Amino acid sequence: MDVAIVGTGYVGLVTGVILADLGNRVICVDRDQAKLDLIAQGKSPIYEPGLEEIIKRTLQEGNLLLSSSIEEATKKSEVVFIAVGTPPGEDGSPDLSAVLAVANAIAPAIDKPTVIVNKSTVPVGTAQLVEDLILSYGTDPGLFEVVSNPEFLREGSAVHDTLRPDRVVVGSKTKSAAMKLVELYSVLEAPIVLTTTTSAELIKYASNSFLAVKISFINAISRICEKCGADVEEVARGMGLDKRIGSQFLKAGLGWGGSCFPKDVQGLTKTGEKLGYRFDLLTAADDINKQQTTHFLTRLEEKLGGLSGKRIGLLGLAFKPNTDDIRDAKSFEIIDYLAGKGAEVIAHDPVAMSNMKEVRPYIDYAKDATEVFQGSDAVILVTEWEQYRGLNLDQLGSQMKSRILFDGRRMWTKTNVERYGYSYSTIGLE
């Protein structure tokens, strides 16, 4: 099948490359020529395990093509995906300007039956909005249909999630358009949910928001555990064995961040407001998430008797392991809090340091993880990169001013760390 993907961010690039690897002829489109040039060299502009290898293979096979022209790609394709960013605006509502700009470029290029697919995360009603915009150009309504096909990729495992999705959601007005997407995805052998465009749009927001609520719930339980002497990890394990609850997303930590949960929670909250429903549950989950990091840092401040003049090491900057994405990462809150209190901050991350240097150039950056321990009054684990698990804590502790370790992701255990003479604190443990 001839496919165009407009946007080469996480969603667009991974989707396009995988579809090309499955035998489709895919044109990835982006206005950023420098990014296209990088991809043309077989290099990925984003850090995603396994992606670069597939880029090289699909380029060599000729199934992956690159273009800066939306119009040209549309004319050559049967299916055109819109996979551009929808960041929150000033009021928290999704900014659809990029989606509408793509639709404006697609409209005059439609000269044959074309399925336009909203892959971007968008609020309810966006498919109709895009359809109306294209019709305003005088486009024959019989030549196109707008379909909603939300993505459910996790950064760090996006290639796996694209090849082995839990489900594929397709929202459309007609069976013919839906079947075009079914044909495209049938090779994945995943359950396909056929529904309306509005239901498909809401499925995406509802899924991410539910997971965010689940994380905030266990983080709220962690606060109770700290007060009563319970261990939140044991509580979560006992809860997760109930099949109605499940163990996923019941790991207490510093809270959720990244490019999806924060904006999707805000997006669904705003959608509710516009429809006359006040989503208090989501508002409460968001409040808990915002409080979690501050609470953790106040415990550190109390332990050190203040932060002014103290040297604090950070392990990890990305919002999660196996990605260089720092959007809404908890490291921002931590750096700003510590620096605001007069602390000296030194940080390390295997892949995200260059991104953080652009926005927080005033802190120190370590060449390797061991440097964050040298001369530090305390070290905070922010991102649970697997390579940190193997650090020689005994040896590194001897290089610290005081052996204080604050584990924001429960990577280690209190018993294992304290045998090396550390004062160990973590989430949900007294």
C-alpha positions as CSV (number, residue, x, y, z in Angstrom):
1,M,0.0,0.0,0.0
2,D,1.2,3.6,-0.7
3,V,1.2,5.5,2.6
4,A,2.3,9.0,3.6
5,I,3.2,9.9,7.2
6,V,3.3,13.6,8.0
7,G,5.5,14.2,11.0
8,T,8.7,12.4,12.0
9,G,8.5,12.6,15.7
10,Y,8.1,9.5,17.9
11,V,4.8,8.5,16.6
12,G,5.2,9.4,12.9
13,L,8.7,8.1,12.4
14,V,8.2,4.8,14.3
15,T,4.8,4.2,12.5
16,G,6.2,5.0,9.1
17,V,9.4,2.9,9.5
18,I,7.5,-0.1,10.8
19,L,4.8,0.1,8.0
20,A,7.7,0.3,5.5
21,D,9.3,-2.7,7.0
22,L,6.1,-4.6,6.6
23,G,6.2,-4.1,2.9
24,N,4.4,-0.9,2.3
25,R,5.7,2.0,0.3
26,V,5.9,4.8,2.8
27,I,6.8,8.5,2.4
28,C,7.7,10.2,5.7
29,V,7.1,13.9,5.4
30,D,8.6,16.7,7.5
31,R,9.2,20.4,7.0
32,D,12.5,20.1,8.9
33,Q,15.0,19.3,6.1
34,A,17.9,18.7,8.6
35,K,15.8,16.0,10.2
36,L,15.1,14.4,6.8
37,D,18.8,14.6,5.9
38,L,19.7,12.7,9.1
39,I,17.1,10.0,8.5
40,A,18.4,9.7,4.9
41,Q,21.8,8.8,6.4
42,G,20.2,5.9,8.3
43,K,20.3,7.8,11.6
44,S,17.4,8.3,13.9
45,P,16.7,11.9,15.2
46,I,15.2,10.3,18.4
47,Y,16.6,7.7,20.8
48,E,14.5,4.6,20.4
49,P,16.0,1.1,20.8
50,G,15.9,-0.9,17.6
51,L,14.6,2.0,15.4
52,E,17.9,3.0,13.6
53,E,18.5,-0.6,12.4
54,I,15.0,-0.7,10.7
55,I,15.5,2.8,9.2
56,K,18.7,1.6,7.5
57,R,17.0,-1.6,6.3
58,T,13.9,0.1,4.8
59,L,16.0,2.8,3.1
60,Q,18.1,0.2,1.5
61,E,15.1,-1.8,0.4
62,G,13.5,1.3,-1.1
63,N,10.3,1.1,1.0
64,L,11.1,4.2,3.1
65,L,11.1,7.5,1.2
66,L,11.5,11.0,2.5
67,S,9.9,14.3,1.4
68,S,9.4,17.8,2.6
69,S,6.2,18.2,0.5
70,I,2.9,17.2,2.0
71,E,1.2,17.9,-1.3
72,E,3.5,15.6,-3.3
73,A,3.2,12.8,-0.7
74,T,-0.6,13.1,-0.7
75,K,-0.8,12.7,-4.5
76,K,1.3,9.6,-4.3
77,S,-0.6,7.9,-1.4
78,E,-3.8,6.1,-0.7
79,V,-3.6,6.7,3.0
80,V,-2.2,9.8,4.6
81,F,-1.4,9.9,8.3
82,I,-1.3,13.1,10.3
83,A,1.2,12.5,13.1
84,V,2.2,15.9,14.3
85,G,2.4,17.3,17.8
86,T,-0.6,18.6,19.8
87,P,1.0,20.2,22.8
88,P,-1.1,21.8,25.5
89,G,-1.9,25.5,25.0
90,E,-1.9,28.1,27.7
91,D,-5.2,26.9,29.2
92,G,-4.3,23.2,28.9
93,S,-6.3,22.5,25.8
94,P,-4.5,20.7,23.0
95,D,-3.0,23.0,20.4
96,L,-4.4,21.7,17.1
97,S,-2.6,24.3,14.9
98,A,-0.1,21.7,13.5
99,V,-2.9,19.2,12.7
100,L,-5.0,21.9,10.9
101,A,-1.9,23.2,9.0
102,V,-1.4,19.6,7.7
103,A,-5.0,19.4,6.7
104,N,-4.7,22.7,4.9
105,A,-1.8,21.3,2.9
106,I,-3.5,18.0,2.1
107,A,-6.8,19.4,0.9
108,P,-5.8,20.9,-2.4
109,A,-3.7,17.8,-3.2
110,I,-6.6,15.3,-3.1
111,D,-7.3,14.1,-6.6
112,K,-8.2,10.5,-6.0
113,P,-9.8,8.4,-3.2
114,T,-7.8,9.1,-0.1
115,V,-8.1,8.1,3.5
116,I,-6.8,10.7,5.9
117,V,-5.8,9.3,9.3
118,N,-5.6,11.3,12.5
119,K,-2.8,9.6,14.3
120,S,-2.0,12.6,16.6
121,T,-3.6,12.6,20.0
122,V,-6.6,14.9,19.6
123,P,-9.8,15.9,21.4
124,V,-13.2,14.6,20.6
125,G,-14.5,16.3,17.4
126,T,-11.2,16.8,15.6
127,A,-11.9,14.3,12.8
128,Q,-15.0,16.3,12.0
129,L,-13.0,19.5,12.2
130,V,-10.5,18.2,9.8
131,E,-13.2,17.0,7.4
132,D,-15.0,20.3,7.5
133,L,-11.7,22.2,6.8
134,I,-11.0,20.0,3.7
135,L,-14.5,20.4,2.4
136,S,-14.1,24.2,2.7
137,Y,-11.6,23.9,-0.2
138,G,-14.4,22.5,-2.4
139,T,-12.9,19.0,-2.3
140,D,-15.3,16.3,-3.6
141,P,-16.6,14.6,-0.4
142,G,-16.6,11.3,-2.3
143,L,-12.9,11.4,-2.7
144,F,-11.8,11.3,1.0
145,E,-12.7,10.3,4.5
146,V,-11.1,11.2,7.8
147,V,-10.4,8.3,10.1
148,S,-9.3,8.4,13.8
149,N,-6.5,5.9,14.6
150,P,-5.0,6.8,17.9
151,E,-1.5,5.5,18.9
152,F,-0.6,3.7,22.1
153,L,3.1,3.6,21.9
154,R,5.4,3.7,24.9
155,E,8.6,5.6,24.5
156,G,11.5,3.2,25.0
157,S,9.5,0.3,23.6
158,A,7.8,1.9,20.6
159,V,9.1,-0.5,18.0
160,H,7.8,-3.5,20.1
161,D,4.5,-1.8,20.7
162,T,4.0,-1.0,17.0
163,L,4.7,-4.6,16.0
164,R,2.7,-6.2,18.8
165,P,-0.1,-3.8,19.9
166,D,-2.6,-4.7,22.5
167,R,-5.3,-3.4,20.1
168,V,-5.7,-1.2,17.0
169,V,-8.5,1.3,17.2
170,V,-10.1,2.6,14.0
171,G,-12.8,5.2,14.1
172,S,-14.6,6.0,10.8
173,K,-18.0,6.9,9.3
174,T,-17.9,4.2,6.6
175,K,-17.0,0.6,6.4
176,S,-14.9,1.1,3.2
177,A,-12.5,3.6,5.0
178,A,-12.3,1.3,8.1
179,M,-11.4,-1.7,5.9
180,K,-8.5,0.2,4.3
181,L,-7.0,0.5,7.8
182,V,-7.9,-3.1,8.6
183,E,-6.0,-4.2,5.5
184,L,-3.0,-2.1,6.5
185,Y,-2.9,-3.5,10.0
186,S,-4.1,-7.1,9.4
187,V,-0.5,-8.4,9.3
188,L,0.0,-7.5,12.9
189,E,-2.7,-10.0,14.0
190,A,-3.9,-7.7,16.8
191,P,-7.5,-7.2,17.9
192,I,-9.0,-4.3,15.9
193,V,-11.7,-2.1,17.5
194,L,-14.0,-0.6,14.8
195,T,-15.9,2.3,16.2
196,T,-16.9,5.9,15.5
197,T,-14.4,8.7,15.2
198,T,-15.5,10.4,18.4
199,S,-15.3,7.1,20.4
200,A,-11.8,6.4,18.9
201,E,-10.7,9.9,19.9
202,L,-12.0,9.4,23.5
203,I,-10.4,5.9,23.8
204,K,-7.0,7.5,23.6
205,Y,-7.6,10.1,26.2
206,A,-9.5,7.8,28.5
207,S,-6.7,5.1,28.4
208,N,-3.9,7.4,29.3
209,S,-5.9,9.2,31.9
210,F,-6.9,6.0,33.6
211,L,-3.3,4.9,33.8
212,A,-2.3,8.3,35.2
213,V,-5.0,8.0,37.9
214,K,-3.8,4.5,38.8
215,I,-0.2,5.8,39.3
216,S,-1.5,8.8,41.4
217,F,-3.5,6.4,43.5
218,I,-0.6,4.2,44.4
219,N,1.5,7.4,45.1
220,A,-1.2,8.6,47.4
221,I,-1.1,5.2,49.2
222,S,2.7,5.6,49.4
223,R,2.2,8.8,51.5
224,I,0.0,6.8,53.9
225,C,2.7,4.0,54.0
226,E,5.3,6.5,55.0
227,K,3.2,7.7,58.0
228,C,2.1,4.3,59.3
229,G,5.2,2.1,58.6
230,A,3.7,0.0,55.8
231,D,5.7,-0.7,52.6
232,V,4.0,0.5,49.5
233,E,5.7,-2.1,47.3
234,E,4.2,-4.9,49.4
235,V,0.8,-3.2,49.4
236,A,1.0,-2.8,45.6
237,R,2.0,-6.5,45.2
238,G,-1.0,-7.6,47.3
239,M,-3.3,-5.4,45.3
240,G,-1.9,-6.3,41.9
241,L,-2.5,-10.0,42.4
242,D,-6.2,-9.2,42.1
243,K,-7.0,-9.8,38.5
244,R,-9.5,-7.0,38.5
245,I,-6.7,-4.6,39.4
246,G,-3.6,-6.0,37.9
247,S,0.0,-5.1,38.7
248,Q,0.9,-2.7,35.9
249,F,1.2,1.0,36.7
250,L,1.1,0.2,40.5
251,K,4.7,1.2,41.0
252,A,5.1,4.1,43.4
253,G,7.6,6.7,42.4
254,L,8.2,10.4,41.7
255,G,5.1,10.6,39.6
256,W,4.2,10.6,35.9
257,G,5.7,12.8,33.2
258,G,6.6,12.6,29.6
259,S,4.9,13.8,26.5
260,C,1.6,11.9,26.9
261,F,0.2,11.6,30.5
262,P,0.4,15.3,31.5
263,K,-1.1,16.7,28.3
264,D,-3.7,13.9,27.9
265,V,-4.9,14.4,31.5
266,Q,-5.2,18.1,30.8
267,G,-6.8,17.4,27.4
268,L,-9.5,15.2,28.8
269,T,-10.1,17.6,31.7
270,K,-10.6,20.4,29.2
271,T,-12.8,18.3,27.0
272,G,-15.0,17.6,30.0
273,E,-15.2,21.3,30.8
274,K,-16.2,22.2,27.3
275,L,-18.9,19.6,27.4
276,G,-20.2,20.8,30.8
277,Y,-18.6,18.1,32.9
278,R,-16.1,18.8,35.7
279,F,-13.7,15.9,35.9
280,D,-12.7,16.2,39.5
281,L,-11.1,12.8,39.6
282,L,-8.6,13.8,37.0
283,T,-7.9,17.1,38.7
284,A,-7.2,15.3,42.0
285,A,-4.9,12.8,40.2
286,D,-3.0,15.8,38.7
287,D,-2.7,17.5,42.1
288,I,-1.3,14.3,43.7
289,N,1.2,14.0,40.9
290,K,2.4,17.6,41.3
291,Q,2.8,17.1,45.1
292,Q,4.7,13.9,44.9
293,T,8.1,15.3,43.9
294,T,8.0,18.3,46.2
295,H,7.1,15.9,49.1
296,F,10.1,13.7,48.3
297,L,12.5,16.7,48.1
298,T,11.2,18.2,51.4
299,R,12.2,14.9,53.1
300,L,15.7,15.3,51.6
301,E,15.8,18.9,52.8
302,E,14.9,17.9,56.3
303,K,17.5,15.1,56.3
304,L,20.3,17.6,55.3
305,G,19.1,20.4,57.5
306,G,18.7,22.6,54.5
307,L,19.9,22.6,50.9
308,S,21.8,25.8,50.6
309,G,25.5,25.1,49.7
310,K,24.8,21.4,49.5
311,R,26.0,19.3,46.5
312,I,23.3,17.0,45.2
313,G,23.9,14.4,42.5
314,L,21.1,13.3,40.2
315,L,21.1,9.9,38.5
316,G,18.9,10.2,35.4
317,L,17.2,13.1,33.6
318,A,14.9,11.5,31.0
319,F,11.3,11.0,32.0
320,K,11.7,7.2,31.8
321,P,14.5,4.8,30.8
322,N,15.4,4.0,27.2
323,T,14.5,7.4,25.9
324,D,16.2,10.8,25.5
325,D,12.8,12.5,26.0
326,I,12.8,15.1,28.8
327,R,9.4,16.6,28.1
328,D,7.7,17.0,31.5
329,A,10.4,14.9,33.1
330,K,10.5,15.0,36.9
331,S,14.1,16.1,36.6
332,F,13.0,19.6,35.8
333,E,11.1,19.9,39.1
334,I,14.0,18.5,41.0
335,I,16.6,20.7,39.4
336,D,14.5,23.8,39.8
337,Y,13.7,23.0,43.4
338,L,17.3,22.3,44.4
339,A,18.8,25.2,42.5
340,G,16.1,27.5,44.0
341,K,17.2,26.5,47.5
342,G,20.8,27.2,46.7
343,A,22.1,23.7,46.1
344,E,24.8,22.8,43.7
345,V,23.5,20.1,41.2
346,I,25.5,17.6,39.2
347,A,23.6,15.2,36.9
348,H,24.1,12.2,34.7
349,D,21.9,10.5,32.1
350,P,23.1,7.9,29.5
351,V,21.3,9.7,26.6
352,A,19.4,12.8,27.7
353,M,22.1,15.1,28.9
354,S,22.5,17.0,25.7
355,N,18.8,17.8,25.6
356,M,18.8,19.0,29.2
357,K,21.9,21.1,28.7
358,E,20.0,23.2,26.2
359,V,17.3,24.2,28.8
360,R,19.2,23.9,32.1
361,P,22.8,24.9,31.2
362,Y,23.7,26.2,34.6
363,I,24.0,22.8,36.4
364,D,27.0,20.5,36.2
365,Y,26.9,17.4,34.0
366,A,28.9,14.3,34.8
367,K,30.8,12.3,32.1
368,D,29.8,9.1,33.8
369,A,27.4,8.1,36.6
370,T,30.2,7.7,39.2
371,E,31.0,11.4,39.1
372,V,27.6,12.4,40.7
373,F,28.8,10.7,43.9
374,Q,32.1,12.6,44.2
375,G,31.9,15.2,46.9
376,S,28.1,15.0,47.1
377,D,26.1,15.4,50.2
378,A,23.3,13.3,48.7
379,V,22.4,11.4,45.5
380,I,18.9,11.1,44.1
381,L,17.9,8.4,41.7
382,V,15.5,10.1,39.3
383,T,15.4,7.7,36.3
384,E,15.7,4.0,36.7
385,W,18.2,3.2,34.0
386,E,19.3,-0.4,34.3
387,Q,23.0,0.5,34.2
388,Y,22.6,2.4,37.5
389,R,21.5,-0.9,39.3
390,G,25.1,-2.2,38.8
391,L,26.9,0.7,40.4
392,N,29.4,-0.2,43.2
393,L,27.6,1.7,45.9
394,D,30.1,0.7,48.6
395,Q,33.0,2.2,46.7
396,L,31.1,5.3,45.5
397,G,29.9,6.0,49.0
398,S,33.4,6.5,50.2
399,Q,33.7,9.4,47.7
400,M,30.6,11.3,49.2
401,K,30.6,13.9,51.9
402,S,27.8,11.9,53.5
403,R,26.3,8.6,52.4
404,I,22.7,9.7,51.8
405,L,20.8,8.1,48.9
406,F,17.3,9.1,48.0
407,D,15.7,6.5,45.6
408,G,12.9,8.1,43.7
409,R,12.1,4.9,41.7
410,R,12.6,2.1,44.3
411,M,15.4,0.6,42.2
412,W,17.3,-0.6,45.3
413,T,16.2,-2.1,48.6
414,K,16.7,-0.6,52.0
415,T,18.6,-3.7,53.3
416,N,21.0,-3.9,50.4
417,V,21.9,-0.2,50.5
418,E,22.1,0.3,54.2
419,R,24.7,-2.5,54.5
420,Y,27.1,-0.1,52.9
421,G,26.5,2.5,55.5
422,Y,24.0,4.7,53.6
423,S,21.1,6.5,55.0
424,Y,18.5,5.3,52.5
425,S,15.1,6.9,51.7
426,T,12.6,6.0,49.1
427,I,9.0,6.4,48.1
428,G,6.4,4.7,50.4
429,L,8.7,3.6,53.1
430,E,9.1,5.1,56.5
